[in-house]
Amino acid sequence: MTRLRWSIGVDVLVVLAVAAIATPVRAEDASGAGRIKVVEGAAFVVRQSGTIPAQPGAVVFESDSLKTGANGRIGVTLKDDTRVSLGPSSELKLQRFVYEPGRGSFGMILQFVRGVAAYVSGRMAKLSPESIRLETPAAIVGVRGTTLAIRVDP
């Protein structure tokens, strides 16, 4: 009986160790920066050099990239209710996202790499507009609470 308990205990430890290695730990926030709301056609999340098909409800983390194919579209809502939509053949990198209003900690950097996108600012733009930066290869845009469309040619 003791040997059976020890064997089960070792099996549980092995399963937990494998799960810990297979699941990336995100110290900043396990709930991520936001969630994918809408996906049409070919759309992907690039995370830690791996590409995952985008699906509604999937969590988006700081440092993720969003990419769409020629027929793809994706819409994301971040924790502060910022909304970002990408059209076909587009790419965006969420370089930084911190939204902790209880601690007065804010920061967002969105890098628009290519394609077309729509941006609608959320609560962070009202609480700390200077903490938001939208980057393109040609310009950096400061946000003061706004809705805008962006086109970045390759």
Stockholm file with secondary structure:
# STOCKHOLM 1.0

chainA/1-154         MTRLRWSIGVDVLVVLAVAAIATPVRAEDASGAGRIKVVEGAAFVVRQSGTIPAQPGAVVFESDSLKTGANGRIGVTLKDDTRVSLGPSSELKLQRFVYEPGRGSFGMILQFVRGVAAYVSGRMAKLSPESIRLETPAAIVGVRGTTLAIRVDP
#=GR chainA/1-154 SS CHHHHHHHHHHHHHHHHHHHHHSCCCSSCTTCSEEEEEEESSEEEEETTEEEECCTTCEECTTCEEEECTTCEEEEEETTSCEEEECTTCEEEEEEEEEEGGGTEEEEEEEEEEEEEEEECCHHHHHCGGGEEEECSSCEEECSSCEEEEEECC
#=GC SS_cons         CHHHHHHHHHHHHHHHHHHHHHSCCCSSCTTCSEEEEEEESSEEEEETTEEEECCTTCEECTTCEEEECTTCEEEEEETTSCEEEECTTCEEEEEEEEEEGGGTEEEEEEEEEEEEEEEECCHHHHHCGGGEEEECSSCEEECSSCEEEEEECC
//
